[in-house]
Amino acid sequence: TIKKDTQYFYENLKFGTIAIYNSSTYDRVQLTYDVKSDDYAIHGIAGILKFPDNIEKCRVEMNKIANDVRSLFGEEAVNRTGSFKRSHDKSGKSLAFYNDFQFKDNSAINIYCTDWSEKMTKENGWIDELKVSIYSKEFATFLSE
C-alpha cells in the first residue's frame, strides 16, 4: 500500500511521500520516507490545513504555531522568516510566507502559508494552505542541496 500510494516530489527518487486524509486536526498529513530503506524510515512529517482564498487567516495561524515553536525551543533553533515566489508558478504570482526553525544538527521545523495565484487555483485546483513540517537532519540537508 505504501509503495502504491507514494508520490515523488523530487527528481532524485531517494525520498517518497504518502498522504493520509483522515486526520482530526489536519486536512492532510504527509509522511516522507527513505524509499531505499527496508524499514520505511520516516524523515518528514507534515500537517496541511486548507485556507481557501483566506491567506490572512492562514498567516495568523502560522504565526501562532511559530510562537509555540519559539516558546518550546527558544535558543535551540535559528528562526528565519520571510517570503518567496513558488517555483511551480512561472508567472511569479504565487507566494509562500514562512517561519523556519533550524536546529544545530540541521533538522528543521518549517511552517509556511502558500498563497496560490488565481490561475494556479483554476488550472490545478490548488488551494491556499498552511503546512507545518518536521524534517530529520538527512531530509533537511537533502532539501537544502
WOJO-V561898 format. One record per helix or strand of 2 or more residues. SS is the DSSP state (A for helix, B for strand). FROM is the first residue (numbers start at 0). LEN is the number of residues. Records with the same first field share a line. If there is no record, write none. Layout:
SS = FROM-LEN, FROM-LEN
//
This chain:
A = 1-4, 54-22, 117-7, 136-8
B = 14-6, 27-7, 41-9, 76-9, 94-9, 107-8, 128-7
//
